[in-house]
Amino acid sequence: QKEVEQDPGPLSVPEGAIVSLNCTYSNSAFQYFMWYRQYSRKGPELLMYTYSSGNKEDGRFTAQVDKSSKYISLFIRDSQPSDSATYLCAMSAQGGADGLTFGKGTHLIIQP
Amino acid sequence: DTGVSQNPRHKITKRGQNVTFRCDPISEHNRLYWYRQTLGQGPEFLTYFQNEAQLEKSRLLSDRFSAERPKGSFSTLEIQRTEQGDSAMYLCASSLHAVVNTEAFFGQGTRLTVV
């Protein structure tokens, strides 16, 4: 079992839909949880950075962390074609990017 | 300062040649990280620096790989005697580490193709 599991998709939804992206993990030491968006042949772009359990909202994006279930989610409201990208979850025990463990990424397609 | 800068963006090299990549982090960031990403996978950690000190190296970083950050600012990653398996996107990231770590920001990467 990999430390971080993420469904690679592709996930295809119509424009305007609510998108739910998820990751599960096995390492209970993880305390920091991140979501990155990556367009084709580009570097990952940080979307959300959260510490421990709870919710965090930023515009159309909401991140949820449930440490008891070892499960994290990213919700995208009012999805747009420009949201089409690969979404990577990442997590670490100490923050920053040392020991950052990524999922494989979910390829999201928003249909106009 | 608009973010983490990596050069070159693309590099094609013949097997057996040496290559060197450069990363310029966000100016106030004291931590710098190197990651490698292959197609269809998430990035994998290679090594990181705090200022000029290399604090951790992954077992993925074979003897043919060496990284430096001589003055605690930019960093270079050199691969000697390249192999086809080295073909990947090499990503650099930086963050500020004080009492706690802040979030890390990635550059656009250097895509290496070994032919």
Interface residues (C-beta under 8 A of the other chain):
Chain A: V4 Q6 P8 Y32 M34 Y36 R41 K42 G43 P44 E45 L46 Y49 L88 A90 Q94 G95 G96 A97 D98 G99 L100 T101 F102 G103 K104 G105
Chain B: V4 Q6 R31 Y33 Y35 G40 Q41 G42 P43 E44 F45 Y48 L55 E56 M89 L91 A93 S95 H97 V100 N101 T102 E103 A104 F105 F106 G107 Q108 G109 R111
